[in-house]
Amino acid sequence: MSDRSDDAPPAAEALTARVLQFFVADPDRLMRFFDVTGLTADTIRSAANAPGFAAAVLDYILGDEALLQRFAAETGTQPEALSRARAGLDGRGEAPRARASATPLRGPSNLARRFKGE
C-alpha cells in the first residue's frame, strides 16, 4: 500500500491490504481480479500508490456479494466494516460520492484505465 498517509484512512488502507491478501491466497480469485480490473502483477504496485486505489478495490469486492461473503467468512471481517471504510473514503477525494448500484463489471475495468500510466 501507499506510504502517503493522506491517500486513505488507516482503517480503509488496512482493509484494502486484507482484501488484496485474500485475492493472493487463491490464484483463481487473483486472476479474476486481474481480468476484471485490467491490472497485472506488474502494474498493481504503481496502481496501489495512486489516489483512489483503496476505494476501487473496496468497490470491487462490495460489488460481488458472493465474493464479499467468502471474504467475510474466511477472514472474520464483517461486511459492514468494508462498507464503512468505503463510505469513509468518499469525503477524502478517493472516489466520486455517488456510486452506481452494485452491478457486475463488464469489459475493461475503470481500475486499469484510472491507473494507466501512473
C-alpha positions as CSV (number, residue, x, y, z in Angstrom):
1,M,0.0,0.0,0.0
2,S,1.0,3.6,-0.2
3,D,3.3,5.3,2.3
4,R,1.3,8.6,1.9
5,S,-1.0,9.0,4.9
6,D,-3.4,11.3,3.0
7,D,-4.3,8.6,0.5
8,A,-6.7,6.6,2.6
9,P,-7.6,6.4,6.3
10,P,-5.7,3.7,8.1
11,A,-8.8,1.5,8.5
12,A,-9.5,1.6,4.8
13,E,-5.9,1.0,3.9
14,A,-5.7,-1.9,6.3
15,L,-8.9,-3.4,4.9
16,T,-7.7,-2.9,1.3
17,A,-4.5,-4.8,2.2
18,R,-6.5,-7.6,3.7
19,V,-8.7,-7.8,0.6
20,L,-5.6,-8.0,-1.6
21,Q,-4.1,-10.7,0.6
22,F,-7.4,-12.6,0.3
23,F,-7.1,-12.4,-3.5
24,V,-3.5,-13.5,-3.5
25,A,-4.3,-16.5,-1.3
26,D,-6.3,-18.0,-4.2
27,P,-4.8,-17.9,-7.7
28,D,-8.3,-18.1,-9.3
29,R,-9.6,-15.2,-7.3
30,L,-6.4,-13.2,-8.1
31,M,-6.7,-13.9,-11.8
32,R,-10.3,-12.9,-11.8
33,F,-9.4,-9.6,-10.1
34,F,-6.7,-9.0,-12.7
35,D,-9.0,-10.0,-15.5
36,V,-11.9,-7.8,-14.4
37,T,-9.7,-4.8,-13.4
38,G,-7.2,-5.0,-16.2
39,L,-4.4,-4.8,-13.7
40,T,-1.5,-7.2,-13.7
41,A,1.2,-8.3,-11.3
42,D,3.5,-5.7,-12.9
43,T,1.0,-2.8,-12.7
44,I,-0.6,-3.3,-9.3
45,R,2.2,-1.7,-7.3
46,S,2.0,1.6,-9.1
47,A,-1.8,1.5,-9.0
48,A,-1.7,0.9,-5.3
49,N,0.1,4.2,-4.8
50,A,-2.4,6.1,-6.8
51,P,-5.3,8.1,-5.2
52,G,-8.5,6.2,-5.3
53,F,-7.0,2.7,-5.3
54,A,-8.4,1.7,-1.9
55,A,-11.9,2.9,-3.0
56,A,-11.6,1.0,-6.2
57,V,-10.6,-2.3,-4.5
58,L,-13.3,-1.9,-1.9
59,D,-15.9,-1.2,-4.7
60,Y,-14.8,-4.3,-6.5
61,I,-15.4,-6.6,-3.5
62,L,-18.5,-4.8,-2.4
63,G,-19.9,-5.2,-5.9
64,D,-19.8,-9.0,-5.7
65,E,-21.9,-10.4,-2.9
66,A,-20.7,-13.9,-3.1
67,L,-17.0,-12.8,-3.0
68,L,-17.8,-10.4,-0.1
69,Q,-19.4,-13.2,1.9
70,R,-16.5,-15.6,1.2
71,F,-14.1,-12.8,2.3
72,A,-16.1,-12.3,5.5
73,A,-16.2,-16.0,6.3
74,E,-12.5,-16.6,5.6
75,T,-11.1,-13.5,7.4
76,G,-13.7,-13.0,10.1
77,T,-14.3,-9.5,8.8
78,Q,-17.8,-8.1,8.9
79,P,-19.0,-6.9,5.5
80,E,-20.2,-3.8,7.2
81,A,-16.6,-2.9,8.1
82,L,-15.8,-2.8,4.4
83,S,-18.9,-0.7,3.7
84,R,-18.0,1.8,6.5
85,A,-14.4,2.0,5.3
86,R,-15.6,2.6,1.7
87,A,-18.0,5.3,2.9
88,G,-15.2,7.0,4.8
89,L,-13.3,7.4,1.6
90,D,-16.0,9.4,-0.1
91,G,-15.2,12.6,1.8
92,R,-11.5,12.3,1.2
93,G,-11.5,12.7,-2.6
94,E,-10.9,8.9,-3.1
95,A,-13.8,8.5,-5.5
96,P,-17.0,10.1,-6.7
97,R,-19.6,10.4,-4.0
98,A,-22.4,8.8,-5.9
99,R,-21.9,5.2,-6.5
100,A,-23.9,3.2,-9.1
101,S,-25.8,0.2,-7.9
102,A,-23.6,-2.9,-7.4
103,T,-23.7,-4.2,-11.0
104,P,-21.3,-6.7,-12.3
105,L,-18.2,-5.3,-14.0
106,R,-18.1,-5.8,-17.8
107,G,-15.2,-5.2,-20.2
108,P,-12.0,-3.4,-19.3
109,S,-12.3,-2.0,-15.9
110,N,-12.2,1.6,-14.8
111,L,-9.5,0.5,-12.4
112,A,-7.0,-0.2,-15.1
113,R,-8.0,3.0,-17.0
114,R,-7.8,5.1,-13.9
115,F,-4.3,4.0,-13.0
116,K,-2.9,3.7,-16.5
117,G,0.4,5.4,-16.8
118,E,0.8,6.2,-13.1
